[in-house]
């Protein structure tokens, strides 16, 4: 039923959205493949989810919203009693959390029953919270109470099982990032509070959370009470390119910003936390073992050529070493791929065996010039693995970094490699220059 609801809504607004050349039948096929093939692993066993939508799947939240909206339209908005009832004026829902005010407990249960009965699959079940006298009821990050005089009071709320963990002050992030996190906490606390007393309660709750995470004197981040902004800052397309740079220290970040500003380089730097000890040492799936992509691993030509892992490893930064070159002059190529190492390495092996078949492949070009008519002899070494493309593309490896003298120039790596054949890399744009006797290289992904 969820798929049919999505198709009905798509048909209604088909001319209002960009369909990228797809037809309604194509959308139906895509939804059926995505929603009926939800698999997950537990305790090293593979399971197939046959009921409900898989919440780890990107289209699942919008699908759940559309399904619940359809049930509401077929229940609350068709019953004559509820059409004119004030309850619809304050009924609200965020994904699967709904909130409304009813006159009696029976009235509230009746509303929930109407929505549940509109679901032909009978999968919707509501857990209703009935607050007692002088008690608050929670809705998202807010808890609400209605006094005997009819006054609505609201304040900031965190679930009891919430451990209050947020971005720690000692974490390896820029100062601006940590400041923005703290300010946002105070901003939300102020917005959800109904009056002065509730606001102070909310702010004290935020103080406790931030102090637990290493923020000393956290109230200094609450600028809402002193700073009045005229409105949201509008984004201006100034032609600058956004560059994601791994964050090292506050001193280095300020030095990079000041240099870019002084030289009028069209770059907007964004500092990312980069690789951490957690990402290096920890794994959420420590018992999972990668296996060769081939049904018969003995026939795999890639696994014996790798230094670690298997050919099914995805998201790798790899190094290729030519076995035909002499020991004194070793030719290496460094690349990255989001696909399996088997797929990328097989392309390099085919290019080395038959260079004319892949004229744009760097390995094929090398064999065509240096080792014509020679059998392919390559060794693959996995330098790093990451699911984030920026982590792979901005990693610092010997042959990727390109250093240019003082005046920054915009060059293409492929053009630089024509003059410097020993340097191999992907086709990125680089700004590189020297600041305080140290080289700074900024990469822009094309």
C-alpha positions as CSV (number, residue, x, y, z in Angstrom):
1,X,0.0,0.0,0.0
2,X,2.9,2.3,0.7
3,X,4.0,2.1,-2.9
4,X,0.5,2.8,-4.3
5,X,0.2,5.9,-2.0
6,X,3.5,7.2,-3.4
7,X,2.4,6.6,-7.0
8,X,-1.0,8.3,-6.4
9,X,0.8,11.4,-5.0
10,X,3.4,11.4,-7.8
11,X,0.6,11.2,-10.4
12,X,-1.2,14.1,-8.8
13,X,1.9,16.3,-9.0
14,X,3.7,14.8,-11.9
15,X,3.9,18.0,-14.0
16,X,5.2,20.0,-11.0
17,X,8.4,18.0,-10.4
18,X,11.4,17.2,-12.5
19,X,11.0,13.5,-13.4
20,X,14.4,13.2,-15.1
21,X,12.8,11.5,-18.1
22,X,11.2,8.8,-16.0
23,X,7.6,7.5,-16.5
24,X,5.2,6.5,-13.7
25,X,5.8,2.9,-14.6
26,X,9.6,3.4,-14.1
27,X,9.0,4.9,-10.7
28,X,6.9,1.9,-9.7
29,X,9.6,-0.5,-10.8
30,X,12.2,1.4,-8.8
31,X,10.1,1.5,-5.7
32,X,9.3,-2.2,-5.9
33,X,12.9,-3.1,-6.2
34,X,14.0,-0.8,-3.3
35,X,11.2,-1.6,-0.8
36,X,10.9,-5.4,-1.5
37,X,14.6,-6.1,-1.3
38,X,15.5,-4.9,2.2
39,X,18.2,-7.2,3.7
40,X,20.2,-6.8,6.9
41,X,22.6,-8.9,9.0
42,X,22.4,-9.9,12.6
43,X,24.7,-12.2,14.5
44,X,26.4,-13.1,11.2
45,X,23.2,-14.2,9.6
46,X,21.4,-12.5,6.7
47,X,17.7,-11.6,7.1
48,X,15.1,-10.4,4.6
49,X,12.6,-7.8,5.9
50,X,9.2,-8.6,4.6
51,X,7.0,-6.2,6.5
52,X,7.3,-2.4,6.8
53,X,9.9,-0.2,5.2
54,X,13.6,-0.5,6.0
55,X,14.5,2.6,8.0
56,X,18.1,2.5,6.9
57,X,17.0,3.1,3.3
58,X,16.9,6.8,2.2
59,X,13.4,6.8,0.7
60,X,11.9,5.1,3.7
61,X,11.2,8.3,5.9
62,X,9.4,10.1,3.0
63,X,7.4,6.9,2.3
64,X,6.3,6.6,5.9
65,X,5.2,10.3,5.9
66,X,3.2,9.8,2.7
67,X,1.6,6.7,4.1
68,X,0.5,8.3,7.4
69,X,-0.7,11.4,5.5
70,X,-2.9,9.2,3.3
71,X,-4.4,7.5,6.4
72,X,-5.1,10.9,7.9
73,X,-6.8,12.2,4.8
74,X,-9.0,9.1,4.7
75,X,-10.0,9.3,8.3
76,X,-9.9,12.7,10.1
77,X,-10.6,14.8,7.0
78,X,-13.6,12.7,5.8
79,X,-15.5,12.2,9.1
80,X,-18.1,15.0,9.4
81,X,-17.6,15.3,13.1
82,X,-13.9,16.0,12.9
83,X,-14.1,18.4,9.9
84,X,-15.6,21.1,12.1
85,X,-14.0,20.0,15.3
86,X,-11.2,22.4,16.7
87,X,-8.9,19.4,17.1
88,X,-7.8,19.7,13.5
89,X,-6.6,23.2,14.0
90,X,-3.8,22.0,16.4
91,X,-3.2,18.5,15.1
92,X,0.4,18.1,14.0
93,X,2.8,15.3,13.2
94,X,6.5,14.9,12.5
95,X,7.2,11.6,10.7
96,X,5.7,9.2,13.2
97,X,5.3,11.5,16.2
98,X,1.9,13.1,16.4
99,X,0.6,15.7,18.8
100,X,-2.9,17.0,19.4
101,X,-5.2,18.2,22.2
102,X,-8.4,16.4,22.9
103,X,-11.3,17.3,25.2
104,X,-11.4,13.8,26.8
105,X,-9.4,10.6,26.9
106,X,-12.0,8.8,24.9
107,X,-11.9,11.5,22.2
108,X,-8.1,11.1,21.9
109,X,-8.3,7.3,21.6
110,X,-11.1,7.7,19.0
111,X,-8.8,9.9,16.8
112,X,-6.0,7.4,17.0
113,X,-8.4,4.6,16.2
114,X,-9.7,6.4,13.1
115,X,-6.2,6.8,11.7
116,X,-5.2,3.2,12.5
117,X,-8.4,1.9,10.9
118,X,-7.6,3.7,7.6
119,X,-4.6,1.5,7.3
120,X,-5.8,-1.6,5.4
121,X,-2.6,-3.5,6.4
122,X,-3.3,-2.8,10.1
123,X,0.3,-1.9,10.8
124,X,-0.3,1.4,12.5
125,X,-0.3,1.3,16.2
126,X,-0.3,4.4,18.5
127,X,1.2,4.7,21.9
128,X,-0.8,7.5,23.5
129,X,0.5,9.6,26.4
130,X,-2.1,11.0,28.8
131,X,-0.5,13.5,31.2
132,X,-1.8,13.8,34.7
133,X,-2.6,17.0,36.6
134,X,0.4,19.3,36.6
135,X,2.5,16.9,34.4
136,X,4.2,17.6,31.2
137,X,3.9,15.4,28.0
138,X,6.8,15.1,25.6
139,X,6.7,15.9,21.9
140,X,10.1,15.7,20.0
141,X,12.5,18.0,21.9
142,X,9.7,19.9,23.7
143,X,7.5,19.0,26.7
144,X,4.1,20.6,27.0
145,X,1.7,21.2,29.9
146,X,-1.8,22.8,29.9
147,X,-2.7,24.3,33.3
148,X,-6.2,24.4,34.8
149,X,-6.5,27.9,33.6
150,X,-5.9,26.8,30.0
151,X,-2.4,28.2,29.7
152,X,0.0,26.3,27.6
153,X,3.5,25.9,28.9
154,X,6.5,24.5,27.1
155,X,10.2,23.9,27.7
156,X,13.2,22.1,26.4
157,X,13.1,18.3,26.7
158,X,15.6,15.4,26.6
159,X,14.6,11.8,26.9
160,X,15.6,10.1,30.3
161,X,17.6,7.5,28.5
162,X,19.6,10.2,26.6
163,X,23.2,10.2,27.8
164,X,23.7,13.9,26.9
165,X,26.6,13.2,24.5
166,X,27.3,15.9,22.0
167,X,30.4,17.3,20.3
168,X,33.1,17.4,23.0
169,X,35.0,20.6,23.6
170,X,38.3,18.6,23.3
171,X,37.3,17.0,20.1
172,X,39.4,17.5,17.0
173,X,37.1,20.1,15.4
174,X,37.6,23.7,14.7
175,X,36.6,26.3,17.3
176,X,33.9,27.7,15.0
177,X,32.3,24.3,14.7
178,X,32.1,23.7,18.5
179,X,30.8,27.3,19.0
180,X,28.1,26.7,16.4
181,X,27.0,23.5,18.1
182,X,26.7,25.2,21.5
183,X,24.9,28.2,20.1
184,X,22.4,26.0,18.4
185,X,21.5,24.3,21.7
186,X,20.8,27.6,23.3
187,X,18.8,28.8,20.3
188,X,16.5,25.8,20.4
189,X,16.1,26.0,24.2
190,X,14.9,29.6,23.8
191,X,12.6,29.0,20.9
192,X,10.7,26.1,22.6
193,X,10.3,27.9,26.0
194,X,6.9,29.6,26.6
195,X,7.9,32.1,29.3
196,X,10.8,33.4,31.4
197,X,10.7,30.7,34.1
198,X,10.5,27.9,31.5
199,X,13.3,29.5,29.5
200,X,15.6,29.5,32.5
201,X,14.8,25.8,33.1
202,X,15.6,25.1,29.4
203,X,18.9,27.1,29.5
204,X,20.0,25.3,32.7
205,X,19.4,22.0,31.0
206,X,21.6,23.0,28.1
207,X,24.2,24.2,30.6
208,X,24.3,20.8,32.1
209,X,24.7,19.1,28.8
210,X,27.5,21.3,27.6
211,X,29.4,21.2,30.9
212,X,29.2,17.4,30.8
213,X,31.0,17.6,27.4
214,X,33.8,19.8,28.5
215,X,32.5,23.3,27.8
216,X,33.5,25.6,30.7
217,X,31.3,28.6,31.3
218,X,28.9,27.5,28.5
219,X,26.5,30.4,28.9
220,X,29.0,32.6,27.1
221,X,27.8,30.8,23.9
222,X,24.3,32.0,24.4
223,X,24.3,35.1,22.2
224,X,20.6,35.1,21.6
225,X,19.9,37.4,24.5
226,X,22.4,40.0,23.5
227,X,22.7,39.8,19.8
228,X,19.8,40.7,17.5
229,X,20.2,39.7,13.9
230,X,18.2,41.5,11.2
231,X,17.4,38.1,9.6
232,X,19.0,35.0,8.1
233,X,22.1,35.7,6.1
234,X,21.3,35.2,2.5
235,X,23.7,33.1,0.5
236,X,25.5,35.1,-2.1
237,X,27.0,33.4,-5.1
238,X,30.4,35.1,-5.1
239,X,32.1,32.6,-7.4
240,X,34.1,31.1,-4.6
241,X,34.9,27.4,-4.6
242,X,34.3,25.4,-1.4
243,X,37.4,23.5,-0.2
244,X,37.2,20.8,2.5
245,X,40.5,20.8,4.4
246,X,41.3,18.3,7.2
247,X,41.5,20.3,10.5
248,X,44.8,20.1,12.4
249,X,45.1,23.0,14.8
250,X,43.5,26.3,15.4
251,X,46.7,28.1,14.5
252,X,47.0,26.3,11.2
253,X,43.3,27.0,10.3
254,X,43.7,30.7,11.0
255,X,46.9,30.8,9.0
256,X,45.2,29.2,6.0
257,X,42.2,31.6,6.3
258,X,44.4,34.7,6.5
259,X,46.5,33.6,3.6
260,X,43.5,32.9,1.3
261,X,42.0,36.3,2.3
262,X,45.3,38.3,1.8
263,X,45.9,36.8,-1.7
264,X,42.2,37.1,-2.7
265,X,42.1,33.4,-3.7
266,X,38.5,32.5,-4.6
267,X,38.3,29.7,-2.0
268,X,35.8,29.2,0.9
269,X,37.6,26.9,3.3
270,X,35.7,24.4,5.4
271,X,37.6,22.4,8.0
272,X,36.6,18.8,8.5
273,X,37.7,16.6,11.5
274,X,39.6,14.3,9.2
275,X,40.7,10.9,10.4
276,X,40.3,10.2,14.1
277,X,41.4,7.4,16.4
278,X,37.9,6.1,16.5
279,X,37.7,5.8,12.7
280,X,41.1,4.2,12.6
281,X,40.8,1.7,15.5
282,X,37.1,1.0,15.9
283,X,34.7,-0.8,13.6
284,X,30.9,-1.2,14.1
285,X,31.2,-4.6,12.2
286,X,34.4,-6.2,13.7
287,X,33.3,-9.8,13.0
288,X,32.4,-9.2,9.3
289,X,35.1,-10.6,7.0
290,X,35.4,-9.5,3.4
291,X,35.5,-12.3,0.8
292,X,36.7,-12.4,-2.7
293,X,34.2,-11.3,-5.3
294,X,34.8,-14.4,-7.4
295,X,33.0,-17.6,-6.7
296,X,36.3,-19.4,-6.9
297,X,38.9,-17.3,-5.1
298,X,41.7,-19.5,-6.5
299,X,41.1,-18.0,-9.9
300,X,41.2,-14.4,-8.8
301,X,44.1,-12.4,-10.3
302,X,43.8,-9.5,-7.9
303,X,43.9,-11.0,-4.4
304,X,47.4,-12.4,-4.8
305,X,48.6,-8.9,-5.8
306,X,47.2,-7.0,-2.8
307,X,49.0,-6.4,0.5
308,X,46.0,-6.6,2.8
309,X,42.3,-7.2,2.8
310,X,40.7,-8.8,-0.3
311,X,39.7,-7.6,-3.7
312,X,36.1,-7.0,-2.4
313,X,37.3,-4.0,-0.3
314,X,35.4,-0.8,-1.3
315,X,36.4,2.8,-0.9
316,X,40.1,2.4,-1.1
317,X,43.1,4.6,-1.8
318,X,45.6,2.3,-3.6
319,X,49.1,2.3,-4.9
320,X,50.1,0.5,-8.1
321,X,53.8,-0.5,-8.6
322,X,55.1,-1.6,-11.9
323,X,57.0,-4.8,-11.7
324,X,58.7,-4.3,-15.1
325,X,60.6,-1.2,-14.1
326,X,64.1,-1.5,-12.6
327,X,64.7,-1.5,-8.9
328,X,66.4,1.9,-9.0
329,X,63.5,3.6,-10.8
330,X,60.2,2.3,-9.5
331,X,57.1,3.7,-11.2
332,X,54.1,4.1,-9.0
333,X,50.5,5.3,-9.4
334,X,48.2,6.3,-6.6
335,X,44.4,6.4,-7.1
336,X,41.2,6.0,-5.3
337,X,37.8,4.4,-6.1
338,X,34.5,3.9,-4.4
339,X,34.1,0.6,-6.2
340,X,35.7,-2.7,-5.2
341,X,39.4,-3.0,-5.6
342,X,38.8,-6.0,-7.9
343,X,36.9,-3.8,-10.4
344,X,39.5,-1.0,-10.5
345,X,42.5,-3.3,-10.4
346,X,41.1,-5.4,-13.2
347,X,40.8,-2.3,-15.4
348,X,44.5,-1.5,-14.7
349,X,45.5,-5.1,-15.5
350,X,43.6,-5.0,-18.8
351,X,45.1,-1.6,-19.7
352,X,48.6,-2.9,-19.0
353,X,48.0,-6.1,-21.1
354,X,46.5,-4.2,-24.0
355,X,47.3,-0.4,-23.8
356,X,45.4,0.6,-27.0
357,X,42.1,-0.7,-25.5
358,X,42.2,2.0,-22.8
359,X,44.2,4.9,-24.1
360,X,43.3,7.2,-21.2
361,X,44.4,4.8,-18.4
362,X,47.6,6.0,-16.8
363,X,48.9,2.4,-16.4
364,X,48.1,1.6,-20.0
365,X,50.0,4.8,-21.1
366,X,53.0,3.8,-19.0
367,X,53.2,0.3,-20.6
368,X,52.7,1.7,-24.1
369,X,55.7,3.9,-23.7
370,X,58.0,2.1,-21.3
371,X,57.2,-1.6,-21.8
372,X,55.6,-2.2,-25.2
373,X,54.5,-5.8,-26.0
374,X,55.4,-6.8,-22.4
375,X,53.2,-8.9,-20.1
376,X,51.5,-7.0,-17.3
377,X,53.3,-7.1,-13.9
378,X,51.7,-5.0,-11.3
379,X,51.5,-5.0,-7.5
380,X,48.6,-3.3,-5.6
381,X,48.9,-1.9,-2.1
382,X,46.0,-0.5,-0.1
383,X,47.0,2.8,1.5
384,X,43.8,3.7,3.1
385,X,40.0,2.9,3.2
386,X,37.2,5.3,3.7
387,X,33.5,5.5,2.7
388,X,33.7,9.3,2.3
389,X,35.0,10.5,-1.1
390,X,36.6,13.7,0.4
391,X,38.6,11.6,2.9
392,X,40.0,9.6,0.0
393,X,40.6,12.5,-2.4
394,X,42.2,14.8,0.2
395,X,44.5,12.2,1.8
396,X,48.1,13.2,1.9
397,X,50.2,10.7,0.0
398,X,53.7,11.2,-1.5
399,X,52.8,11.2,-5.2
400,X,49.6,13.2,-4.9
401,X,50.9,16.4,-3.3
402,X,52.0,18.9,-6.0
403,X,54.1,21.8,-4.9
404,X,54.3,25.0,-6.9
405,X,56.5,28.0,-6.2
406,X,55.2,31.2,-4.5
407,X,52.7,32.7,-6.9
408,X,49.6,30.4,-6.7
409,X,48.4,29.1,-10.1
410,X,45.5,27.0,-11.1
411,X,46.6,24.0,-13.1
412,X,45.3,20.7,-14.2
413,X,47.1,17.7,-12.7
414,X,47.1,15.9,-16.1
415,X,49.0,18.9,-17.6
416,X,51.5,18.9,-14.7
417,X,52.0,15.1,-15.3
418,X,53.0,15.8,-18.9
419,X,56.0,17.8,-17.7
420,X,56.5,15.5,-14.7
421,X,55.8,11.9,-15.7
422,X,56.9,10.5,-12.4
423,X,53.9,12.2,-10.6
424,X,50.6,10.4,-11.0
425,X,47.3,11.4,-9.5
426,X,43.6,11.9,-10.3
427,X,42.3,14.8,-12.3
428,X,41.8,17.4,-9.6
429,X,42.4,21.2,-9.4
430,X,45.1,22.3,-6.9
431,X,46.1,25.6,-5.3
432,X,49.5,25.2,-3.8
433,X,51.9,27.8,-2.3
434,X,54.3,28.4,0.6
435,X,53.3,30.0,3.9
436,X,55.8,30.5,6.7
437,X,58.3,28.0,5.1
438,X,55.6,25.3,4.9
439,X,53.7,24.2,1.8
440,X,49.9,24.4,1.8
441,X,48.0,22.5,-0.9
442,X,44.3,22.9,-1.4
443,X,42.4,20.4,-3.5
444,X,39.2,21.1,-5.5
445,X,37.4,18.1,-6.8
446,X,36.2,18.5,-10.3
